[in-house]
Amino acid sequence: MGSGEALEGRRLILCSTLLCTFGALSHSFANPIAIASEFADMPALRGKDYGKTKMKFPDYTETQSGLQYKDLRVGDGPAPKLGETVVVDWDGYTIGYYGRIFEARNKTKGGSFEGDDKDFFKFKLGSKKVIPAFEEAVAGMASGGIRRIIVPPELGYPDNDFNKLGPKPMTFSGQRALDFVLKNQGLIDKTLLFDIELLKIVPN
């Protein structure tokens, strides 16, 4: 066999090896982490200790439960009572994971509440239909107020499933982003941040 034929043979073997390797990699990446890779640069996680420590923010008030909050605007209306339905506007961020947004209402904060409230999130206070942090935060607000809360995992979504308790992201991309963070056990810090605006209180 001449040197030219030997070189060609090596090229064929190399190409075959590369194709097999690429196929194996493609198969291994066909999982939720790969699907959600658009939300994060996974190599950036290497050597990091995400989810192992809890940060305390000096300009926030921490409650006994571990919830941290800051009022961006104190409301001048009544405070909700147990059993009353509250109407809120909210944004959500994966603060422990690059601050990825998973819900944004695209609405100027502080605007007046007008028209039908069907596009806003409603729940009955005390009904345990929302995550504990959301319930606690809204219970301490007054109508018209905007509160920012930092939510540790134990006050967030039970069993890392946003389908069990509200609030739930309205868009598919938001659901994927939140689900990606919640389902990566031990790898990603699941601390969340919410901005909540209490728009309206519906009496019993």
Protein Blocks (a to p, Z undefined) as FASTA:
>chain_A
ZZklmmmmmmmmmmmmmmmmmmmmmmmmmcfklmmmmmpcfklmgopaghkaccddfkbc
cdfkopacddfbdcfbdcddehiacddddddddfknooiafbdehiaehiacehjfklpc
cddehklpacfklmmmmmmpcehiacdddddfklmcghhiaklpccddfbfklmmmmmmm
mmmghkaccbdcdddddfbdcdZZ
